[in-house]
Amino acid sequence: GEICVASSRVYVQEGIYDKIVEKLVEKAKALVVGDPFDPQVNQGPQTDKKQFEKILSYIEHGKREGATLLTGGKHIGQKGYYIQPTIFADVKDDMIIAKNEIFGPVMSLMKFKTMEEGIKRANNTNYGLAAGVITKDLNVANTVSRSVRAGVVWINCYTVFDMDCPYGGYKMSGFGRDYGLDALNQYLQIKSVVTPIHDSPWH
């Protein structure tokens, strides 16, 4: 039920918005929630009661602020900290569920018209760990991936990791990188030694 690179804010071009909403709701309803050690399960529980209650409070904020709850939004069962996969539509950028890092199974769907608008709104956040771009247009893929301020940008895929691919965030999503050669810098010390050479031609 938790992943640091969850695609929690999803901007969908207005022309395909209704179709995407329908497909996402269908997928969410088909997800199996339960024991994470069961290979048939797609989503496990929240880590503890505090986080469980925090996520449920965010869901209530979403409803109060006027977002449309399409599916989920409730806890599951009487034992454990399980929450239904939850999707909100009609989300505005200034709503709490769009601004804050929920760290739970809650997705906010928002419409956009132009690529420039999508980029601007995607960057309007304090966080920047990961992003994804879904497109058939290579120019769009290149422009958006270079313009979005996130440490990892996946194109036509999501949560694909490799030990050679540096992983880390921008802004409040942290600093430094794991994986790849860049990760080695965290284990190195750099020393500057400055020595004047008084009779040199460069003095």
C-alpha positions as CSV (number, residue, x, y, z in Angstrom):
1,G,0.0,0.0,0.0
2,E,3.0,2.3,0.0
3,I,5.6,3.2,-2.6
4,C,7.8,6.3,-2.7
5,V,7.4,6.7,-6.5
6,A,3.7,6.2,-6.6
7,S,2.0,7.9,-9.5
8,S,-0.3,9.8,-7.2
9,R,-0.8,12.9,-9.3
10,V,-1.9,12.0,-12.9
11,Y,-2.4,14.7,-15.5
12,V,-4.5,13.5,-18.4
13,Q,-4.9,15.3,-21.7
14,E,-8.6,16.4,-21.9
15,G,-9.4,14.6,-25.1
16,I,-8.7,11.1,-23.6
17,Y,-9.6,12.0,-20.0
18,D,-13.0,10.1,-19.8
19,K,-11.5,7.0,-21.4
20,I,-8.5,7.0,-19.1
21,V,-10.7,7.5,-16.0
22,E,-12.9,4.6,-17.0
23,K,-9.8,2.3,-17.5
24,L,-8.1,3.3,-14.3
25,V,-11.2,2.7,-12.2
26,E,-11.6,-0.7,-13.8
27,K,-8.0,-1.5,-12.9
28,A,-8.2,-0.2,-9.4
29,K,-11.4,-2.3,-8.7
30,A,-9.6,-5.4,-9.9
31,L,-6.6,-5.0,-7.6
32,V,-6.2,-7.6,-4.9
33,V,-5.5,-6.2,-1.5
34,G,-4.1,-8.5,1.3
35,D,-1.0,-10.3,2.5
36,P,2.0,-8.9,0.7
37,F,3.7,-12.4,0.8
38,D,0.9,-13.8,-1.3
39,P,2.0,-13.7,-5.0
40,Q,-1.6,-13.1,-6.1
41,V,-1.8,-9.9,-4.0
42,N,-1.2,-6.5,-5.7
43,Q,-1.3,-4.2,-2.6
44,G,-0.4,-4.8,1.0
45,P,-1.3,-2.9,4.2
46,Q,0.0,0.5,5.4
47,T,3.0,0.3,7.7
48,D,1.3,1.3,10.9
49,K,-1.9,2.7,12.5
50,K,-0.6,6.3,12.3
51,Q,0.0,6.1,8.6
52,F,-3.3,4.3,8.1
53,E,-5.2,7.1,9.8
54,K,-3.2,9.8,8.0
55,I,-4.2,8.4,4.6
56,L,-7.9,8.1,5.5
57,S,-7.8,11.7,6.7
58,Y,-6.4,12.7,3.3
59,I,-9.2,10.9,1.6
60,E,-11.7,12.9,3.8
61,H,-9.9,16.1,2.8
62,G,-10.3,15.2,-0.8
63,K,-14.1,14.7,-0.4
64,R,-14.5,17.9,1.6
65,E,-12.5,20.0,-0.9
66,G,-14.8,18.9,-3.8
67,A,-12.9,16.2,-5.6
68,T,-15.0,13.3,-7.0
69,L,-14.4,10.0,-5.3
70,L,-14.6,7.4,-8.1
71,T,-13.6,4.3,-6.3
72,G,-12.2,3.1,-2.9
73,G,-11.8,5.5,0.0
74,K,-12.4,3.1,2.8
75,H,-10.5,0.7,5.0
76,I,-10.8,-3.1,4.3
77,G,-11.7,-5.7,7.0
78,Q,-11.5,-5.5,10.7
79,K,-7.8,-6.6,11.1
80,G,-4.7,-4.9,9.7
81,Y,-4.2,-1.5,8.1
82,Y,-5.6,-2.1,4.7
83,I,-7.1,0.7,2.5
84,Q,-9.0,0.3,-0.8
85,P,-7.2,1.5,-3.9
86,T,-8.6,5.0,-4.2
87,I,-9.1,7.3,-7.2
88,F,-10.3,10.9,-7.2
89,A,-11.3,12.9,-10.3
90,D,-11.9,16.6,-10.8
91,V,-8.9,17.3,-8.6
92,K,-7.5,20.9,-8.5
93,D,-3.8,21.7,-8.1
94,D,-4.4,23.6,-4.8
95,M,-6.2,20.7,-3.1
96,I,-4.4,19.0,-0.2
97,I,-4.5,15.6,-2.0
98,A,-2.7,17.1,-4.9
99,K,-0.2,19.2,-2.9
100,N,0.9,16.7,-0.2
101,E,2.7,13.5,-0.2
102,I,0.1,11.0,0.9
103,F,2.2,7.9,0.7
104,G,-0.7,5.5,0.3
105,P,-3.0,4.1,-2.4
106,V,-4.6,7.4,-3.4
107,M,-4.5,8.8,-7.0
108,S,-5.6,12.3,-8.1
109,L,-6.7,12.8,-11.7
110,M,-6.4,16.2,-13.4
111,K,-7.1,17.4,-16.9
112,F,-4.8,19.5,-19.0
113,K,-4.9,21.0,-22.5
114,T,-1.4,21.7,-23.8
115,M,2.0,20.1,-23.2
116,E,3.3,23.4,-21.8
117,E,0.4,23.6,-19.3
118,G,1.0,19.9,-18.3
119,I,4.8,20.6,-17.7
120,K,4.1,23.8,-15.6
121,R,1.5,22.1,-13.4
122,A,3.6,18.9,-13.0
123,N,6.5,21.1,-11.7
124,N,4.2,23.0,-9.3
125,T,5.1,20.8,-6.4
126,N,7.5,20.7,-3.5
127,Y,8.5,17.2,-4.5
128,G,10.4,15.7,-7.4
129,L,11.4,12.1,-7.0
130,A,9.9,10.5,-10.1
131,A,7.6,11.2,-13.0
132,G,6.2,9.3,-16.0
133,V,5.3,10.3,-19.6
134,I,3.0,8.3,-21.8
135,T,3.0,9.4,-25.4
136,K,3.6,8.2,-29.0
137,D,5.3,11.4,-29.9
138,L,9.1,11.4,-29.6
139,N,9.2,15.2,-29.4
140,V,6.7,15.3,-26.6
141,A,8.7,12.5,-24.8
142,N,11.9,14.4,-25.1
143,T,10.5,17.9,-24.2
144,V,8.5,16.7,-21.2
145,S,11.3,14.4,-19.8
146,R,13.8,17.2,-20.0
147,S,11.4,19.8,-18.5
148,V,9.9,18.0,-15.6
149,R,12.0,18.5,-12.4
150,A,12.2,15.0,-11.1
151,G,15.1,12.6,-10.4
152,V,13.7,9.8,-12.6
153,V,11.4,10.2,-15.6
154,W,10.0,7.0,-17.1
155,I,8.8,7.2,-20.7
156,N,6.0,4.7,-21.7
157,C,6.7,2.6,-18.6
158,Y,6.8,3.1,-14.8
159,T,8.8,1.9,-11.8
160,V,11.5,0.3,-13.9
161,F,14.7,0.2,-12.0
162,D,18.3,-0.8,-12.9
163,M,21.4,-0.9,-10.7
164,D,23.2,1.3,-13.3
165,C,20.5,3.9,-13.4
166,P,20.9,6.7,-10.7
167,Y,17.9,7.1,-8.4
168,G,17.1,10.1,-6.2
169,G,15.0,13.2,-6.0
170,Y,14.8,17.0,-6.6
171,K,13.5,19.6,-4.1
172,M,12.0,18.1,-0.9
173,S,12.4,14.6,-2.3
174,G,16.0,14.5,-1.1
175,F,19.5,14.9,-2.5
176,G,22.2,12.5,-3.7
177,R,21.7,9.4,-5.7
178,D,21.5,5.7,-5.2
179,Y,22.6,3.2,-7.8
180,G,25.0,3.9,-10.7
181,L,28.4,5.5,-10.5
182,D,26.9,8.7,-9.0
183,A,26.0,6.7,-5.8
184,L,29.8,6.1,-5.2
185,N,30.2,9.8,-4.5
186,Q,28.4,9.5,-1.2
187,Y,31.2,7.2,0.0
188,L,34.1,9.4,-1.2
189,Q,35.9,12.4,0.4
190,I,37.3,15.2,-1.7
191,K,40.3,17.1,-0.4
192,S,41.6,20.4,-1.9
193,V,45.3,21.1,-1.3
194,V,46.4,24.6,-2.3
195,T,50.2,25.4,-2.5
196,P,51.6,28.7,-3.7
197,I,54.7,28.4,-6.0
198,H,56.3,31.8,-5.5
199,D,58.8,32.0,-8.3
200,S,56.6,30.4,-11.0
201,P,55.8,32.2,-14.2
202,W,52.0,32.1,-13.3
203,H,52.4,33.9,-10.0
